[in-house]
């Protein structure tokens, strides 16, 4: 496994992180999730990213790998969905962090993100103040923002955050070009989400209403003449782009997990392929929210 220094921190993250959204599905057997999460750690992936909104995800992390807490960097997201609190309030940030600590059976979290809140919420200041207050109390190590576009730019420039998470893939290069260089100038850690663009190549026709629809439309417009394994091309592109510390990808299949690791062990794509990918990208596209 490749490990990288995470921004201006003492943490070293695996270049491939585990996105724990899919394990939040209550329909998945506990036994399958138990084996999967422990295999993630056994294979050397040390960044696990979850969120308040990922249903059973935080609960299962606490249930199945809290006994291995020192082996991984734990990232979650807060700001919403707690009964009795208003979303994006000072109080819900504090409550969300306490709930995450309780549910994941840990006395600290490594990274806590504000989860895609709009620019005006960040500008208001109270949710950021709450985040920093909890950090000062030692409840977590790094204050982070997960999101896109103008809100992401505001977060980076505010000087209040230690790291960011944003979309980076072949079909979504806006943050890669506009905000990640700024984040690195400010010594922030950078996590890339959606590294394979929700796998648009799965669909032979436009997937109306599917989360991958916009990426599918972009992929078709880019018209790249690739005949190789597209999963490999997408994943290697994102993982090895300058400024990316780790790219998170989710799966519920251990064989897919192992294949993802084998892919990144091949290293970056050749420069001609990268140039082709970047030149086909439409500068007028923005990151998907």
Secondary structure, DSSP 8 states (H G I E B T S, - for coil): --EEE-TTSS-EEESEEEETTGGG-TTS-HHHHHHHHHHHHHTT--EEE--TTSTTHHHHHHHHHGGGGGGSEEEEEESS--TTS-TT-HHHHHHHHHHHHHHTT-S-EEEEEEES--HHHHHH-HHHHHHHHHHHTTSEEEEEEE--HHHHHHHHHHT--SEEEEE-BTTB-HHHHHTHHHHHHTT-EEEEE-TTTT-GGG-SS--TTSTTHHHHHHHHHH-----S-HHHHHHHHHHTSTT-SEEEE--S-HHHHHHHHHHHTT-S--HHHHHHHHHTS-TT-----
